[in-house]
Amino acid sequence: MAFRFLHIGDLHLETAFGGAEATRRRLRDATREALRRAVDCCIEEEVHALLIAGDAFDDEKLSLGAADYFLQQLDRLVDRGIHVFYVTGNHDPGNKGGRAEEMRFLEAPERVGPEAGLWIFRRGTPRATTLLDAAGEPVAVVLGAGHSKANVSTNLASKFQRPETHLPVVGLLHTQVEAAQVSDAHDRYAPSQRSDYEAAGLEYWALGHVHLRQQVFDDLPVWYCGNLQGRHPKETGPKGGLLVEVHAGEAPTVRFQPLAPVEWHTHPVNQLQAVLSRDGLLSLLQNALQALETQTGLAPQDLCVRLVPSGPCPFAGLLLRTEERNALALELQEAGGYLEIQIRAEQVFAPRDLSDLEATPSVQREALDWIRRLQDDDAALLQLAPSELPGADSSVEATTQARLAYLRDRLQGLEEELLTRCFDPEAWA
């Protein structure tokens, strides 16, 4: 029999959102709505369980109202015979007196079911719980370990060992896998490595902590579901959970389920050379927003967008002035009914005639040629790169593509810096 569940994590109920008051209010409500949608999904898909991979809330900020809402939604699952397995993280640790301990979750026993319940793993030692279905038949084993305090520095994943069973085993953990994408954007709590997951041999790992949805290793079933609702401009795109089906000894089937009502997007704006007026610039930005609406299928009130115009623009001076840029953003926001609009103009510059520079031999021209070549020439970029990359973590060295992505990120803006130095030397004085 297959074990079917929804994997979510990093809800961060009552998180301290930034931005304008209207945006903060909408995101707070959106986080709750995303949880409700997760519960609806579990009921509609008739899963056996909901797995929550930590950081359900920010402990010291959680209001009684938000805690009640959290439990009310989960009670809907229990009433439908769907189990909830919840592992504590660094924001909602299971220490004595903490909010996670005060809730109506019970320590996960060795066996649960057929009657459903709310089960918690809040200790650092992994515990195996066998799940029985409505008929009393064993379906799977959930193996979980939680954060017993806020700052866990030990490797919890290394303690996981597959129990002797013919059932599929799913690991539930809040951890920073060092090889994961954007792992360096998160604190190094309960750090883990590839070897930990290879040794355990589980059918699926339901992880939390890193907010970017991803399969961490191509050949291992180690998954981050990402956070449930994007909270700021760096958490872009659709957010939600992972619908998973696992059989013993087989690769899992994993399907992304979008759940977040609000999405953050960063959207490039090009072809600025033809802009001849402020109205023309406004129209170009509006067209970019409408294209994003079509792409996402979302209504404007559910979109927070960071527009990034780049390249030569006759109205670069306007975009580079903070008050003018903010006025444009507000006009776009109000006219289109968007939740929030931001404009970032670091990559915009006034048009330049490069014919003399490109035709005359010079150190500057050679440098320009190299910068442009390195944007497309992988072999040349790898050859020029130093053996040790400053500021890079272990994930950058995991694959050649990750190393190239890191190097090209460091190239961003170099061409513009060089041209600024050539055409506006006072800016470097």
N, C-alpha and C positions, 0 to 999 in steps of 0.2 A: 504493500500500500504506500502511496505517496504521502509525504508530509507537505501541506500547503500552508504558507504563512505570509504575512506582510511584515517587512523589515523597515522600521523607521528609526530615527534618532535625532538628537540635537534639536528638540523642539524649542528650547529656551523660552518657555512661557514667562511672560513678564520681563523679558530682556529690556535693557535700557537702550531703546532706539534713538538714533540721532536724526538730524534733519528738522524740517518745519513741523510745527505742532500737528497739522492735518496729516502729514505723512506718518508721524509717530503713532497717532491714534489709529490710523488705518492699518498699519503693520501689526499693532497690538491685536486688533480684532482679526486680522488675516491669519495670525498664528493660531488663534482659537478655531477659526473656520477650517484651517488646514487639518487640525486634529479631528474635527467633526467629519471631514471628508475621509480621513483615514479610517475612522470607525465605520462609516457608510460603506467604504470599499471592502472592508473585512466581511461585513454582513452580506453584501451583494455577491462577493466571490466565494462565500461559504468556506473560508479558510479555517484551519484548525486553531490558529493562534496569531496573535499580534506580538511581535518582538520589538521592544524599545531598547535601543543600544546606548542609553545614557544621556545625561544633560537634558532631561525632560523639562527642567526649569532652572533658573538661577536662584539658588537656595535662599539667600538673604533677601531677595527682592520679591519672592512669591507671596502674593496676597492671598487671603483666605478665599476670596471670590474665585481667583484663578485655580487654586487647589481644588475647590469644590467642583469647578467646571471640568477639570482634568478627570476627577474620579467619576463624575456623572457620565461622561462620555465612555469611560472604560466599563462602567456598570452596564451600559447598553450591550457590550460584547458578552459579558458574563451571562446576562439574561438570555442571550442567543446561544449559549453553550460554547463560546469562543474564549479560550484561555488568553491571558495577558502575562507575558514574561518580561520583566523590567530589570535591567542591570544599571547600577548607579555609576556615575561618571565624576569628573572633577568638579562640575558645577552643582551636582546634587548628590554629594557623597552620603554614604550610609552610616556615618558615625552616630554615636549615641546622642540623642537630643536634636539631631538634624531633621529637616523637614521630611526627607525620604522615610525615616524611621517612624515618623508620626502618622503617616498615611496608612490606609487600610490594607496594605500589601502584607502577605504572609511570606515568611522564609520558604523558598522553594524546597519541598520535601523530595524524597526519592521517587515517588509516583504521584501523579495528579490525574484526576478524571475518574469516571466520566463527567462528574459535575465540574463545571468550569470555575475558575477563580483568578484572583490577582496575585501573582507570584513575583517575588523580588530576590535578586542576587546582590547582596551588598557587602560581601566579604571577599578578601583577596584570594582565598583558596577556591579553586573551581569546584563546583558541585553539579552532579549529574541528576537530572530529573526526567523520568520516563513519562511520556504523555500518552494517556489512554483516550480513545475516541468515545463517542456517545454509546457505542455498543460494548465498551470495556476492553476493546482490543488495543494492544500497544501500537503506536504509530511512529514515534521518534523519541530521541533523547535530546534534550536541550542542556548544554553544558555551559554554565555561566560563572563569571567571577566579576565582582564589583569593586568600586573604589570605596574603601572603608574610611578614607579621609580625603581632604581636598587636594593634597599634593602628593600623589603616588608616583614615586620615581622608579619603583622596581618593575621588572618585566613580568607582567601577569600571564601573557600568552605562553611563555616558556613552561608554565606549570600545567598547561592543558594536556591531558592524555586521553586518548580514545578508550572508552570503556569496552569491555568484551560484550558485543551485542550484534545481532543481525539487523538492527534498526538503523536508519540514517541518523547521524549525529550532527547537530548544529551548534557551533560555538557562538556565544553572545558575550561581547566584550567592548569596552570603551578604551581605545588605545591609539597611540601615535605610531603607525607603521612608518619607519624611517624612509622607506623607498617610495612612499605614496606621493602622488602629485600634490603640490602646495602644502606638504606636511610642515614645511618650515614656517608657515603662517600661523601655526598652532603651537601651544605650549607643549613641551616634551614630557607628557604624562604617560605613565605605564608604557614606555617605548618598547617596540617589538621589531623583529626582523624576519626575513624570509624563512630562515632555518626553523623558526618556531612553528610556522604553519606547515612546512614540509614534514616535520617530525610528528605532528599531531594526527594527520591523516583524516581530518573530518570532511564530511560531505559539503559543508557550507560554513562560512564565518560571517556572522552578522555584526559588523563593526560600527562604532560611532566615534566621534571626536573631530575627524577631518570633514569639513563641510562640502567638499567637492565629491559628487557621486562618481564612483569608479570601481572597476575591478583592478585591484592593486597589482596582481601578477597575472599575466596572460594565461599561464598554465596551472594556476591554483585558484580555488573557489573562495577567494578572500575579497569581500565586498564592503565598501562604504556606501551607504544609502544617501549620504549628503544630509544637509539639514532640511527640515520640513518646509520652512519659509525663508526666502532670502531676506537678510536684514539690512544690507547696505550695498553700495554700488559695486563692491568687489564680489558679491555673491549673486552672480548673474544667471539668467536663464530659468527654465522650468525647474521647480523643486518638488519633492514628494517622497515616495517610498519605493521599495522593490517588492514586487509579488514573486514569490519563490515557490518552486515545487521541487522536492528532492526525493530520490530513491536511494536506498543503500547501495554503495559501491558505484554510483553513477554521477556524472556531472549534473549539476542543478540546472533547471530552467529558470531564467531570471528575466523579469519584464519590468521596466520602469513604469510607475503609476504616478502621473502628475497630480499633485494635490494642492499646491500653493495658489491662493487666489490672486496674489500680487507678484509680478516679476520685475526684476531689475535687468536692464539691458544697457550695454555700451555699444553705441552705433556709430560707425565711421561716416563722415560726410566728405566727399571728394568733389572734383570738378568745380572748384571755386573760382577758377580763372575768369569765367564768363560773368561773374557777378558784377553788375554795373550800378547798383543802388542798394540802400538798406532794405527796401521792399523786396528786391531780388534775392538778397541774402535770406530774408525771412521766408520767402517762398521756397527756396532750396532746402532750408531746414525743415519746413512743414512737409515737403515731399518725402524727406528722409523718415520722418515720423510716421507718415501714412504707409510707407513701405514696410516699416517695422510692425505696424498694426496688422497688415495683411500677412506678414510672415508668421506672427505669433498667434493670430486669431483672437487676440485679447482686446477688450474695450479700453479706451484711453484711461479711464479712471482706475484701471488695474495695472497700469504701466508706470514705472519709474525709469527714466531714460537719461543716460549720460551721452550727449552728442559730442563727437570728437572730430571737428573739422580739421583738415590737414592740407598742406601744400600751399602753393602761391595763391594769394587772394588780394584783389585791389582794396578790399575793406579789412585788411589784416589789422590796421590800427584800431578800428572799432572793436574787433573781436578781442584784441589784447588789452582793452581797457575794462577793468573789472565791473565798473558800474554799467557800462554799455552792454557787456556780455550778460550780466544778471538781468538787465531790463529785457533783453531779447528772450532769455529763458522764461521769464515770468509771462511775457506776451504769448509765447508758444503754449505755455502751460494753461493759461486761462482761455485762450482761443480754442484749444483742442480738448479741454477737459481732462488733461493728464494729471495723474497724482503728483508727480514731481518731474521737472526737467532741469538738467544741469548742462552747461556747456563748458568743455575743456578746450582751450585754444593754444596749448603749448607747441603744437606742430604746425601752426599757421605762420606764414611770413609774406611780406610784400613781394610782388613779382620782381624777378631779377633777370638781367640779360647775361647769360653765361657764355655767350659766344667767344668773347675775348679770353676768358679764363680757360675754356676748353680747347682753344686753338693755340695757346701759348705755352710752351714747355715751362714747367715750374714745379716746385715741391708741392704747392697747393693742388695743382692739377693731378699730379701723381697720387696724392692722398685721396682726392675725390674719386679717381678711377678705382683705387683699391677698395674703398668703402662700398662703391656700387658693385664691384665684382664679388665681394665677399657675401653680399646679400643672396647670391644665387649659386656660388661655387662652394659646395660642401667640402671638397678635398682641400682647397686652398685655405678655407677657414679652419679646418682641423689641423692643418700643417702649421699655421701661424699661432695657434692657441698655445699657451703655456701648459706644461704638464700638470700643474696644480692650478685650479681655477679659484681665484679669490672670492670668498663669500659663498661658495657652492657647498651644498650638503650632499650626502651620499646618494640621494635620488638622481642628481645630475649625472653621476657617473654610471648609473644603472644601465643605460643604453646609449648608443651613438646618437639617436634622435633626441634624447633628452639633453645631451651635451651640446648638440647643434642649436637646440632651442634656447639654451642658456646663453650661448655665445651670440646668437642673433639678437637676443634681448639686450645684450650689452652694446650692440651696434646701433640700437635705436637712438635717433637724435644726433648721431655723430656727423652726418652729412650737413644737417642744418647748422650745427655748431661751427663746422668748417666754413660754410658759406657766410655765416654771420661774421666770422673773423675776417673773411676776405672783403666783404662789402660794407661792414660797419665796424671797423677796428676799434672805435671808441667804446663799443660794448664790452671789449676785452681789456680796456685800460685799467 
